[in-house]
């Protein structure tokens, strides 16, 4: 039945022709989408299509929008009519001037009214060949939409592009086009990386839309803020407060303002920043290596659909501590530069779920397709459609499954689809794992359950999502969740396990104030930095640590990491603070390359911070005299720090520090030369009984006639002399 709406049709065409842009006649993406915008202004789906009822016999082809629209298909004749300013077009393929043919040749996907791709009839030699069409469609439907969203890269799976275009058995052709130089020239992108095998329907080509170091850059010119990465080593004798100083410095760097000076307040803020992942702490030791710090190859097994490990193992790259915090810092730079992948969202009152998307390492295409298609998919439940309202009850799910597969009694085919369909609600947050100890994406559920048969007949149970965070490389799970994941595909995470502050920072918090944003700052504290072979631990990072070589600076550098082959740079919002005990002889391992890239700040003993009267003892004077004698006998780097005595409130406290800490330290400094220790303690001219030490003469063994100088046995007194500290100061 045909309905005449001549007036509506004339009015619509009038609107379309009057909305012509300066690019009329140019069927590029901008003009095509402008035509679709003009049609959308006509009302809802039914209303805006009503004028074309009179053309029902002739309107057979539609065009798919390159953007996410509620109605993604539009009559080809109307769209071309808008751009060309003509109402006398023919809907068809037989000539290059017909509407469908024009859009086909311009790299747009022609579909039927149900959004299913249609192909021109045989003998349409006047239309573009497949290779050129693939090139144009990939550009219009993948590259340009990603650029509109300010994405730094876009992944195109060969099977997804072929399916979108309605091509069959064309994977070799698709892969050849996507990897070719002509497409790179058209899209303005460098050569892509790709997964193996190639060619295959599962081959994924990843295109960087801008050079990596420029993609998320926040420079002085763009940010309006002048900040430079800090590489600082705090050095000094033991007990000079290096630990507290590093905490205060880390808090200052993260918050961008001086600390209060209150140790308790500094420690409280420090602990908060550790919980959010902005501060990390590590202690170097002789066995610490590049593989712990940057990356390594670790044995791992694959996973089956139910999350259990598969047979065998393989070596895969795993990030070290430095690369993990650098990834977090880079994500923060993206947020500050307006490149955050998801919208601003508040996590208050949300529920959280762990949900795997494909078996790790073996079903990467499932994850990539879900990210591209804005959905999450469940492998359990097979090809059974649970859309009917009766499946709100788990018993109905059980009966339906058993009616299709009576021999398969696996409980997960029942419990997992029911939980996915009913327990998970719109607004819930999904965390996508990469194994049990890392995660790779975070999404918000935006739609109810629906069934859609996957390309290979699996992962058919689906829900639409809004991706809040899609990471280039996985991050440690303890960044946002306490503990590890279990093998189950889908389950709810208790809120007390979620590090909400850290997750909120990753995906975006309250709307930022107007103006350039200062990226979150990150600090890596390396205690005892001189105890490891620093050149070996840092490797190629030594060069990139320089502030002007950081990502975000004019002279930014990147390197290719040896194990993963990934391109890596150090963000300029990552600061490195090291501590170094100058009394440790391994200081010699700090070569010139390291010294040139770090600023050094000495922390000397401060006797003035000590009390001048503790049970009649002038602590400040005691420490000053001890250090003067140590510096005379050894050097200034072996002095004793004021922190040893900071908590002394009584004479007994002072005696305990001297007996248990200071005298053993002096024994180490002087290599058990107790006569020199006696000199430091002011006992050099006393006899056998000292204020702090006792010495007893040793008799030579019988038969040893020429025994040389007198020898002594030394012991620390159980109770120091009443005037011990007065004698020390004398």
C-alpha positions as CSV (number, residue, x, y, z in Angstrom):
1,X,0.0,0.0,0.0
2,X,1.4,3.4,-1.1
3,X,0.6,6.6,0.7
4,X,0.9,10.0,-1.0
5,X,2.4,12.7,1.0
6,X,3.4,15.0,-1.8
7,X,3.4,18.1,0.3
8,X,5.5,16.5,3.0
9,X,7.9,15.2,0.3
10,X,8.3,18.7,-1.3
11,X,8.8,20.3,2.1
12,X,11.5,17.8,3.1
13,X,13.3,18.2,-0.2
14,X,13.1,22.0,0.2
15,X,14.8,21.7,3.6
16,X,17.5,19.5,2.2
17,X,18.3,21.7,-0.8
18,X,18.3,24.8,1.3
19,X,20.8,23.3,3.7
20,X,23.5,22.9,1.1
21,X,27.1,23.6,2.2
22,X,29.8,25.2,0.3
23,X,30.9,21.7,-0.6
24,X,27.8,20.9,-2.5
25,X,28.5,18.2,-5.0
26,X,31.4,16.7,-2.9
27,X,30.2,13.4,-1.4
28,X,32.8,13.4,1.4
29,X,32.1,12.4,4.9
30,X,31.4,15.9,6.2
31,X,28.7,16.6,3.6
32,X,27.1,13.2,3.9
33,X,26.8,13.5,7.7
34,X,25.5,17.1,7.3
35,X,22.7,15.7,5.1
36,X,21.9,13.1,7.8
37,X,21.8,15.9,10.4
38,X,19.3,17.8,8.3
39,X,17.1,14.8,8.0
40,X,17.3,14.2,11.8
41,X,15.8,17.6,12.4
42,X,12.6,16.4,10.8
43,X,11.4,14.5,14.0
44,X,11.5,10.9,15.1
45,X,12.2,7.9,12.9
46,X,8.7,7.3,11.7
47,X,8.0,11.0,11.0
48,X,11.1,11.8,9.0
49,X,10.7,8.7,6.8
50,X,7.0,9.3,6.1
51,X,7.5,11.5,3.0
52,X,9.4,8.6,1.3
53,X,6.4,6.2,1.5
54,X,5.3,7.6,-1.9
55,X,8.6,6.3,-3.3
56,X,8.3,2.9,-1.7
57,X,8.5,1.2,-5.1
58,X,11.7,2.9,-6.0
59,X,13.6,3.6,-2.7
60,X,15.5,0.3,-2.3
61,X,18.9,1.4,-1.1
62,X,19.9,3.2,2.0
63,X,23.2,4.4,3.4
64,X,24.7,3.7,6.8
65,X,26.0,6.6,8.9
66,X,29.6,6.6,10.0
67,X,28.6,8.0,13.4
68,X,26.7,6.4,16.4
69,X,23.1,7.5,15.7
70,X,19.8,6.1,16.9
71,X,18.8,5.6,13.3
72,X,21.9,4.9,11.3
73,X,20.3,4.3,7.8
74,X,19.1,7.0,5.4
75,X,17.6,6.8,1.9
76,X,20.5,7.2,-0.6
77,X,18.4,9.3,-2.9
78,X,17.6,11.8,-0.1
79,X,21.2,12.1,1.1
80,X,22.7,12.6,-2.4
81,X,19.9,15.0,-3.1
82,X,20.9,17.1,-0.1
83,X,24.5,17.3,-1.2
84,X,23.9,17.9,-4.9
85,X,20.8,20.0,-4.5
86,X,18.7,17.9,-6.8
87,X,15.3,16.1,-6.4
88,X,15.5,14.3,-9.8
89,X,17.9,11.5,-8.8
90,X,17.4,7.8,-9.5
91,X,17.8,5.3,-6.7
92,X,19.9,2.5,-8.1
93,X,23.2,1.2,-9.4
94,X,23.0,1.0,-13.2
95,X,24.8,4.2,-13.8
96,X,27.6,6.1,-11.9
97,X,25.2,9.1,-11.5
98,X,22.6,7.1,-9.6
99,X,22.3,7.7,-5.8
100,X,23.5,4.3,-4.6
101,X,26.3,4.2,-7.1
102,X,27.6,7.6,-6.1
103,X,27.7,6.7,-2.4
104,X,29.2,3.3,-3.1
105,X,32.0,5.0,-5.0
106,X,32.5,7.6,-2.3
107,X,33.3,4.9,0.3
108,X,30.0,4.6,2.1
109,X,28.2,1.4,3.0
110,X,24.9,0.9,1.1
111,X,22.4,-1.1,3.0
112,X,18.7,-2.1,3.0
113,X,16.1,-0.7,5.3
114,X,17.2,-3.2,8.0
115,X,20.8,-2.0,7.9
116,X,22.1,-5.1,6.2
117,X,24.8,-4.4,3.6
118,X,23.8,-4.9,-0.1
119,X,26.1,-5.4,-3.0
120,X,25.6,-4.1,-6.6
121,X,24.4,-6.6,-9.1
122,X,26.7,-8.5,-11.4
123,X,28.0,-6.6,-14.3
124,X,28.5,-3.3,-12.4
125,X,32.0,-2.8,-13.8
126,X,31.5,1.0,-13.7
127,X,31.8,1.0,-9.9
128,X,34.9,1.0,-7.8
129,X,36.8,-2.3,-7.4
130,X,36.8,-3.9,-3.9
131,X,40.4,-2.8,-2.9
132,X,39.6,0.9,-3.4
133,X,36.2,0.5,-1.6
134,X,37.9,-1.2,1.4
135,X,40.3,1.6,1.6
136,X,37.6,4.3,1.5
137,X,35.3,2.5,3.9
138,X,38.0,1.9,6.5
139,X,38.8,5.6,6.3
140,X,35.2,6.8,6.6
141,X,33.9,4.3,9.2
142,X,37.0,3.8,11.4
143,X,39.8,6.4,11.0
144,X,37.7,9.6,10.9
145,X,35.3,8.6,13.7
146,X,38.2,7.9,15.9
147,X,39.7,11.2,15.1
148,X,36.5,12.9,16.0
149,X,36.7,11.4,19.4
150,X,40.4,12.6,19.8
151,X,41.6,9.0,20.0
152,X,45.4,8.5,19.7
153,X,44.9,5.2,17.9
154,X,42.3,3.0,16.3
155,X,42.2,-0.8,15.9
156,X,40.5,-2.4,12.9
157,X,39.9,-6.1,12.8
158,X,39.8,-7.5,9.4
159,X,36.7,-9.5,10.1
160,X,34.8,-6.5,11.5
161,X,35.5,-4.4,8.4
162,X,34.5,-7.2,6.0
163,X,31.3,-7.9,7.9
164,X,30.4,-4.2,7.9
165,X,30.8,-4.0,4.2
166,X,29.1,-7.3,3.5
167,X,32.2,-8.9,1.9
168,X,32.6,-12.7,2.0
169,X,35.9,-14.6,1.9
170,X,37.7,-11.2,1.4
171,X,40.0,-11.3,4.5
172,X,43.3,-11.5,2.4
173,X,42.2,-8.5,0.4
174,X,41.2,-6.6,3.5
175,X,44.5,-7.3,5.3
176,X,46.5,-6.4,2.2
177,X,44.7,-3.0,1.9
178,X,44.9,-2.2,5.6
179,X,48.6,-2.9,5.6
180,X,49.4,-1.1,2.4
181,X,51.0,2.2,1.7
182,X,48.1,3.7,-0.2
183,X,45.8,3.4,2.8
184,X,48.5,5.0,5.0
185,X,48.7,7.9,2.6
186,X,45.0,8.3,2.4
187,X,44.5,8.2,6.2
188,X,47.6,10.1,7.0
189,X,48.9,7.5,9.4
190,X,52.2,5.6,9.8
191,X,52.5,1.9,9.1
192,X,50.3,0.0,11.5
193,X,51.2,-2.8,13.9
194,X,49.2,-6.0,13.5
195,X,48.5,-9.3,15.2
196,X,49.2,-12.7,13.9
197,X,48.2,-14.7,11.9
198,X,48.1,-12.4,8.9
199,X,46.0,-12.6,6.8
200,X,43.1,-13.8,8.8
201,X,39.6,-12.6,9.8
202,X,41.0,-12.1,13.4
203,X,44.0,-10.0,12.3
204,X,43.9,-6.6,14.0
205,X,45.6,-3.6,12.5
206,X,46.4,-0.8,15.0
207,X,46.9,2.7,13.5
208,X,48.4,5.5,15.5
209,X,46.5,8.6,14.5
210,X,49.4,10.9,15.7
211,X,53.0,10.2,16.6
212,X,53.0,8.6,20.0
213,X,54.9,11.3,21.8
214,X,52.6,14.0,20.3
215,X,49.3,12.2,20.7
216,X,48.7,13.1,24.3
217,X,51.2,15.8,24.8
218,X,50.6,18.5,27.4
219,X,53.3,21.1,26.6
220,X,53.9,24.5,28.2
221,X,52.2,26.1,25.3
222,X,49.0,24.0,25.5
223,X,48.8,23.5,29.2
224,X,49.5,27.0,30.4
225,X,51.5,25.4,33.2
226,X,55.2,25.2,33.5
227,X,56.3,22.0,35.2
228,X,59.3,19.9,34.8
229,X,60.0,16.4,35.9
230,X,62.0,16.0,39.0
231,X,64.9,13.6,39.3
232,X,66.2,14.0,42.9
233,X,68.5,12.0,45.2
234,X,68.5,12.8,48.9
235,X,71.8,11.7,50.4
236,X,73.4,11.9,53.8
237,X,74.6,9.8,56.7
238,X,72.2,7.4,58.4
239,X,69.6,9.0,60.7
240,X,69.3,12.4,58.9
241,X,65.6,12.0,58.1
242,X,65.8,10.9,54.5
243,X,62.6,8.8,54.8
244,X,60.5,11.6,56.1
245,X,62.1,14.0,53.6
246,X,61.2,11.7,50.7
247,X,57.6,11.5,51.9
248,X,57.3,15.3,52.2
249,X,58.9,15.8,48.8
250,X,56.6,13.3,47.2
251,X,53.5,14.9,48.6
252,X,54.7,18.3,47.5
253,X,55.3,17.1,43.9
254,X,51.9,15.4,43.8
255,X,49.9,18.2,45.3
256,X,51.9,21.1,43.7
257,X,52.2,23.0,46.9
258,X,54.4,23.1,50.0
259,X,53.6,20.6,52.8
260,X,52.3,21.8,56.1
261,X,55.4,20.7,58.1
262,X,53.3,18.6,60.4
263,X,54.8,15.0,60.1
264,X,51.5,13.4,61.0
265,X,49.6,15.4,58.3
266,X,52.4,14.6,55.7
267,X,52.2,10.9,56.5
268,X,48.4,10.9,56.3
269,X,48.5,12.6,52.9
270,X,51.3,10.3,51.8
271,X,49.3,7.2,52.6
272,X,46.3,8.6,50.6
273,X,48.5,9.1,47.6
274,X,49.9,5.6,47.9
275,X,46.3,4.2,47.9
276,X,45.4,6.1,44.7
277,X,48.6,4.8,43.0
278,X,50.3,8.2,42.6
279,X,53.2,7.2,44.9
280,X,55.1,3.9,44.6
281,X,57.9,2.8,46.8
282,X,60.7,0.3,46.1
283,X,64.0,-0.6,47.8
284,X,66.9,-1.5,45.5
285,X,69.2,-4.3,46.5
286,X,72.1,-6.2,44.9
287,X,69.8,-8.7,43.1
288,X,67.4,-6.0,41.7
289,X,67.5,-6.1,37.9
290,X,66.1,-4.5,34.7
291,X,63.5,-7.3,34.5
292,X,62.1,-6.2,37.9
293,X,62.1,-2.6,37.0
294,X,61.2,-2.2,33.4
295,X,60.0,-5.4,31.8
296,X,60.7,-9.1,31.5
297,X,59.6,-12.3,29.9
298,X,57.5,-14.5,32.2
299,X,56.1,-17.9,31.6
300,X,52.3,-17.9,31.4
301,X,49.5,-20.3,30.3
302,X,46.5,-19.4,28.2
303,X,43.0,-19.7,29.5
304,X,40.0,-21.6,28.3
305,X,36.5,-20.1,28.1
306,X,35.8,-20.9,31.8
307,X,38.9,-19.2,32.8
308,X,40.9,-22.3,33.7
309,X,44.5,-22.5,32.5
310,X,45.2,-24.4,29.3
311,X,47.9,-26.9,28.7
312,X,51.5,-25.7,28.1
313,X,52.9,-22.3,28.6
314,X,54.7,-19.6,26.7
315,X,56.9,-16.6,27.5
316,X,55.1,-13.2,27.4
317,X,56.3,-9.7,28.3
318,X,55.4,-8.5,31.7
319,X,55.8,-4.9,32.8
320,X,58.0,-4.0,35.7
321,X,57.4,-1.5,38.5
322,X,58.7,1.5,36.6
323,X,56.7,0.7,33.5
324,X,53.5,0.2,35.5
325,X,53.7,3.6,37.2
326,X,54.7,5.2,33.9
327,X,51.5,3.8,32.3
328,X,49.5,5.3,35.1
329,X,51.2,8.7,34.6
330,X,50.6,8.5,30.8
331,X,46.9,7.9,31.4
332,X,46.8,10.9,33.6
333,X,48.4,13.0,30.8
334,X,45.7,11.9,28.4
335,X,43.0,13.0,30.8
336,X,44.6,16.4,31.3
337,X,45.0,16.9,27.5
338,X,41.3,16.2,26.9
339,X,42.1,12.7,25.6
340,X,40.2,10.7,28.3
341,X,38.5,7.8,26.6
342,X,35.4,7.9,28.6
343,X,33.0,10.5,29.9
344,X,33.1,12.0,33.4
345,X,31.4,9.7,35.8
346,X,30.7,9.5,39.5
347,X,31.3,6.1,41.2
348,X,29.2,6.8,44.3
349,X,26.6,4.1,44.8
350,X,27.8,2.0,41.8
351,X,28.1,-1.8,41.8
352,X,31.2,-3.5,40.3
353,X,31.6,-6.6,38.3
354,X,34.5,-8.6,37.0
355,X,33.8,-9.8,33.5
356,X,36.2,-11.6,31.2
357,X,35.9,-10.8,27.4
358,X,37.4,-13.9,25.7
359,X,40.0,-16.3,26.8
360,X,43.3,-14.6,27.6
361,X,45.8,-14.6,24.6
362,X,43.7,-17.0,22.5
363,X,40.5,-14.9,21.9
364,X,41.8,-11.4,21.5
365,X,39.4,-10.8,18.7
366,X,36.4,-11.1,21.1
367,X,37.8,-8.3,23.2
368,X,38.6,-6.1,20.3
369,X,35.2,-6.6,18.7
370,X,33.5,-5.7,22.0
371,X,35.5,-2.5,22.4
372,X,34.7,-1.5,18.8
373,X,31.0,-2.5,19.1
374,X,30.5,-0.9,22.5
375,X,29.2,-4.0,24.2
376,X,30.3,-6.8,26.6
377,X,29.6,-10.4,25.6
378,X,29.3,-13.6,27.5
379,X,30.5,-17.0,26.1
380,X,28.3,-19.1,28.4
381,X,24.8,-19.9,27.2
382,X,25.9,-20.8,23.7
383,X,23.4,-19.9,21.0
384,X,20.4,-19.9,23.3
385,X,18.4,-16.6,23.2
386,X,17.3,-15.6,26.7
387,X,15.6,-12.4,25.7
388,X,12.0,-13.5,26.6
389,X,10.8,-11.9,29.9
390,X,10.3,-15.4,31.5
391,X,14.0,-15.8,31.7
392,X,14.1,-13.4,34.7
393,X,13.7,-16.7,36.6
394,X,16.7,-18.9,36.8
395,X,14.5,-22.0,36.6
396,X,13.3,-20.9,33.1
397,X,16.9,-20.4,32.1
398,X,17.8,-23.9,33.3
399,X,14.8,-25.5,31.4
400,X,15.6,-23.6,28.2
401,X,19.2,-24.6,28.2
402,X,18.4,-28.3,28.9
403,X,15.8,-28.3,26.2
404,X,18.6,-27.3,23.7
405,X,21.5,-29.2,25.2
406,X,20.2,-32.0,27.4
407,X,23.6,-33.7,27.6
408,X,25.5,-30.6,28.8
409,X,25.0,-30.1,32.5
410,X,27.7,-27.5,33.0
411,X,26.2,-25.1,35.7
412,X,27.9,-22.0,34.2
413,X,25.7,-22.3,31.1
414,X,22.7,-21.5,33.4
415,X,24.0,-19.4,36.3
416,X,26.3,-17.1,34.2
417,X,23.6,-16.1,31.6
418,X,21.1,-15.5,34.4
419,X,23.5,-13.3,36.3
420,X,24.5,-11.5,33.1
421,X,20.8,-10.9,32.1
422,X,19.2,-10.2,35.5
423,X,21.7,-9.4,38.3
424,X,23.7,-7.0,36.3
425,X,22.0,-3.6,36.1
426,X,22.2,-0.5,33.9
427,X,24.8,1.8,35.6
428,X,26.9,-1.0,37.0
429,X,30.7,-0.8,36.4
430,X,32.5,-3.7,34.6
431,X,36.2,-4.3,35.0
432,X,37.7,-6.4,32.2
433,X,40.7,-8.5,33.4
434,X,43.8,-9.6,31.5
435,X,44.5,-12.7,33.6
436,X,43.9,-12.7,37.3
437,X,46.4,-10.0,38.3
438,X,45.9,-7.3,35.7
439,X,43.1,-5.4,34.0
440,X,42.7,-3.8,30.6
441,X,39.4,-1.9,30.5
442,X,36.5,-0.4,32.5
443,X,33.0,0.1,31.2
444,X,29.5,1.2,32.4
445,X,26.5,-0.9,31.5
446,X,24.1,1.2,29.5
447,X,21.6,-1.3,28.2
448,X,19.6,-4.4,28.9
449,X,20.4,-7.9,27.8
450,X,20.1,-8.7,24.1
451,X,21.0,-11.7,21.9
452,X,23.1,-11.3,18.8
453,X,24.8,-14.2,17.0
454,X,28.5,-13.7,16.9
455,X,30.6,-14.0,13.8
456,X,31.8,-17.5,14.8
457,X,28.6,-18.4,16.6
458,X,30.0,-17.7,20.1
459,X,29.7,-14.9,22.6
460,X,26.1,-14.2,21.7
461,X,24.8,-13.0,25.1
462,X,25.4,-9.2,25.1
463,X,24.8,-5.9,26.8
464,X,25.7,-2.4,25.5
465,X,28.3,-0.5,27.4
466,X,30.0,2.9,27.5
467,X,33.8,2.4,27.6
468,X,35.2,4.5,30.4
469,X,38.8,3.3,30.1
470,X,40.5,1.2,27.4
471,X,44.2,0.8,28.2
472,X,47.0,0.4,25.6
473,X,48.6,-2.1,28.0
474,X,47.2,-3.8,31.1
475,X,47.8,-2.4,34.5
476,X,48.3,-4.3,37.8
477,X,44.9,-5.2,39.3
478,X,46.0,-3.9,42.8
479,X,45.9,-0.4,41.3
480,X,42.1,-0.4,41.6
481,X,41.1,-3.7,43.3
482,X,42.5,-5.3,46.5
483,X,43.4,-9.0,45.9
484,X,43.4,-11.0,42.7
485,X,40.5,-12.1,40.4
486,X,39.3,-15.7,40.5
487,X,38.8,-17.8,37.4
488,X,35.0,-17.3,37.1
489,X,34.0,-15.3,34.0
490,X,31.4,-13.0,35.7
491,X,30.8,-12.2,39.3
492,X,30.2,-9.1,41.5
493,X,33.1,-7.5,43.3
494,X,32.5,-6.4,46.9
495,X,32.7,-2.6,47.1
496,X,35.2,-2.8,50.0
497,X,37.7,-4.4,47.6
498,X,37.5,-1.5,45.1
499,X,40.0,1.3,45.5
500,X,37.4,3.8,44.5
501,X,39.7,6.9,44.6
502,X,42.2,5.3,42.3
503,X,39.6,4.1,39.9
504,X,37.8,7.5,40.0
505,X,41.1,9.2,39.1
506,X,41.7,6.8,36.1
507,X,38.3,7.2,34.5
508,X,37.6,10.8,35.5
509,X,36.1,12.6,38.4
510,X,34.0,15.8,38.7
511,X,34.0,18.1,35.7
512,X,37.3,20.1,35.6
513,X,37.3,23.8,36.0
514,X,37.7,25.9,32.9
515,X,41.2,26.3,31.6
516,X,44.1,24.0,31.1
517,X,44.3,21.1,33.5
518,X,47.4,20.1,35.4
519,X,47.9,16.4,35.0
520,X,48.0,14.2,38.1
521,X,51.6,13.9,39.2
522,X,53.2,10.6,40.1
523,X,56.3,9.8,42.2
524,X,58.5,6.7,42.3
525,X,60.6,6.6,45.5
526,X,63.7,4.4,45.2
527,X,65.1,3.7,48.7
528,X,68.8,2.8,48.8
529,X,69.2,3.6,45.1
530,X,73.0,3.0,45.3
531,X,72.6,-0.6,46.4
532,X,71.8,-1.9,43.0
533,X,73.7,-1.7,39.7
534,X,71.8,1.3,38.6
535,X,73.1,1.4,35.0
536,X,71.9,-2.2,34.6
537,X,68.6,-1.7,36.3
538,X,67.6,1.4,34.3
539,X,69.1,0.3,31.0
540,X,67.9,2.6,28.1
541,X,65.8,4.6,30.5
542,X,68.9,6.5,31.7
543,X,68.7,8.7,28.6
544,X,64.9,9.3,28.8
545,X,65.0,10.3,32.5
546,X,66.3,13.8,31.6
547,X,63.5,16.3,32.0
548,X,63.7,17.7,28.5
549,X,63.6,14.1,27.0
550,X,60.3,13.3,28.6
551,X,57.0,12.8,26.8
552,X,55.4,16.2,26.8
553,X,58.6,18.1,26.2
554,X,60.0,19.5,23.0
555,X,62.9,17.0,22.9
556,X,60.8,14.0,23.8
557,X,62.4,10.6,23.1
558,X,61.0,7.1,22.9
559,X,62.8,3.7,22.7
560,X,61.8,0.2,21.6
561,X,61.8,-2.1,24.6
562,X,63.7,-5.3,24.0
563,X,61.3,-7.9,25.3
564,X,57.9,-6.6,24.2
565,X,59.0,-4.5,21.2
566,X,56.7,-1.7,22.4
567,X,57.5,1.9,21.9
568,X,58.0,3.5,25.3
569,X,58.7,7.0,26.7
570,X,58.8,8.4,30.2
571,X,56.0,10.9,30.9
572,X,56.9,14.3,32.2
573,X,54.5,14.0,35.2
574,X,56.5,11.1,36.7
575,X,59.1,12.1,39.2
576,X,61.8,9.9,40.6
577,X,63.2,10.4,44.2
578,X,66.0,8.3,45.4
579,X,67.7,8.0,48.8
580,X,71.3,7.2,49.3
581,X,73.2,6.4,52.5
582,X,76.6,8.0,52.2
583,X,78.1,5.7,54.8
584,X,77.4,2.8,52.4
585,X,80.5,2.1,50.3
586,X,78.4,0.9,47.3
587,X,78.0,4.6,46.5
588,X,80.8,4.0,44.0
589,X,78.3,2.3,41.7
590,X,76.7,5.6,40.9
591,X,78.3,6.4,37.6
592,X,78.5,9.8,35.9
593,X,75.5,9.1,33.6
594,X,73.3,8.8,36.7
595,X,74.8,11.7,38.5
596,X,74.3,14.0,35.5
597,X,70.5,13.2,35.3
598,X,69.7,13.6,39.0
599,X,69.9,16.6,41.3
600,X,71.5,15.8,44.6
601,X,70.4,17.3,47.9
602,X,72.4,16.6,51.0
603,X,70.6,16.0,54.3
604,X,73.1,16.7,57.1
605,X,72.8,16.0,60.8
606,X,70.9,18.7,62.6
607,X,71.8,18.7,66.3
608,X,69.8,21.9,66.8
609,X,66.6,19.8,66.4
610,X,67.4,17.9,69.6
611,X,66.6,19.0,73.2
612,X,69.3,20.7,75.1
613,X,68.2,19.2,78.5
614,X,67.1,15.6,78.8
615,X,67.6,14.6,82.5
616,X,70.5,17.1,82.6
617,X,72.0,15.9,79.3
618,X,72.6,18.4,76.5
619,X,71.7,16.1,73.5
620,X,72.5,18.6,70.9
621,X,76.0,19.1,72.3
622,X,76.5,15.3,72.6
623,X,75.7,14.7,68.9
624,X,77.8,17.7,67.8
625,X,80.9,16.4,69.6
626,X,80.4,12.8,68.4
627,X,80.2,14.0,64.8
628,X,83.2,16.3,65.1
629,X,85.3,13.4,66.3
630,X,83.9,11.0,63.6
631,X,84.6,13.5,60.8
632,X,88.2,14.0,62.1
633,X,88.9,10.3,62.4
634,X,87.0,9.1,59.2
635,X,85.1,11.6,57.1
636,X,81.9,13.7,57.1
637,X,79.9,11.0,55.3
638,X,80.0,8.8,58.3
639,X,78.5,11.1,60.8
640,X,75.5,10.2,62.9
641,X,72.1,11.6,62.2
642,X,69.9,13.5,64.6
643,X,67.0,11.0,64.0
644,X,68.7,8.5,66.3
645,X,67.9,10.7,69.3
646,X,64.7,12.4,68.3
647,X,62.5,10.2,70.5
648,X,64.6,10.4,73.6
649,X,62.7,11.7,76.6
650,X,64.7,10.3,79.5
651,X,68.3,9.3,80.4
652,X,67.3,5.7,79.9
653,X,66.2,6.4,76.3
654,X,69.6,8.0,75.5
655,X,71.5,5.1,77.1
656,X,69.5,2.6,75.0
657,X,70.2,4.5,71.7
658,X,73.9,4.7,72.5
659,X,74.2,1.0,73.5
660,X,72.0,-0.5,70.8
661,X,72.5,1.8,67.8
662,X,75.3,4.3,68.0
663,X,78.1,2.1,69.5
664,X,77.4,-0.8,67.0
665,X,77.4,1.7,64.2
666,X,80.8,3.0,65.3
667,X,82.1,-0.5,65.4
668,X,81.1,-0.9,61.8
669,X,82.6,2.4,60.8
670,X,85.9,1.6,62.5
671,X,86.0,-2.1,61.5
672,X,86.1,-3.2,65.2
673,X,89.0,-0.8,66.0
674,X,87.8,-0.3,69.6
675,X,90.6,2.1,70.5
676,X,89.4,4.6,68.0
677,X,85.8,4.0,69.2
678,X,87.0,5.0,72.7
679,X,88.4,8.2,71.2
680,X,85.0,9.1,69.7
681,X,83.4,8.4,73.1
682,X,86.0,10.5,74.9
683,X,87.7,7.6,76.7
684,X,91.1,7.8,75.0
685,X,93.0,8.8,78.1
686,X,91.1,6.7,80.7
687,X,92.3,3.4,82.1
688,X,90.5,0.1,81.8
689,X,87.2,1.4,83.2
690,X,85.5,3.8,80.7
691,X,82.2,5.6,81.0
692,X,80.7,3.6,78.1
693,X,83.2,0.7,77.5
694,X,85.3,-1.6,79.7
695,X,88.5,-3.1,78.5
696,X,90.4,-6.0,80.0
697,X,94.1,-6.8,79.2
698,X,94.6,-10.1,77.4
699,X,97.5,-12.3,78.4
700,X,99.6,-13.7,75.6
701,X,99.5,-17.5,75.1
702,X,102.3,-19.4,76.9
703,X,105.4,-19.7,74.7
704,X,104.8,-16.5,72.9
705,X,107.8,-14.5,74.1
706,X,107.6,-11.5,71.8
707,X,103.9,-10.8,71.9
708,X,104.1,-7.2,70.7
709,X,101.9,-4.4,72.1
710,X,99.3,-5.0,74.8
711,X,96.0,-6.4,73.6
712,X,92.6,-5.8,75.1
713,X,89.1,-7.3,75.4
714,X,86.4,-4.7,75.1
715,X,82.8,-4.8,76.3
716,X,80.0,-2.3,76.4
717,X,79.0,-1.5,80.0
718,X,75.6,-2.7,81.1
719,X,75.1,0.6,82.9
720,X,76.9,3.7,81.7
721,X,78.7,5.9,84.3
722,X,76.6,8.6,85.9
723,X,78.9,11.2,84.4
724,X,79.3,9.4,81.0
725,X,77.9,12.3,78.9
726,X,79.8,15.0,80.9
727,X,83.0,13.0,80.3
728,X,82.1,12.6,76.6
729,X,81.8,16.4,76.2
730,X,84.9,17.2,78.2
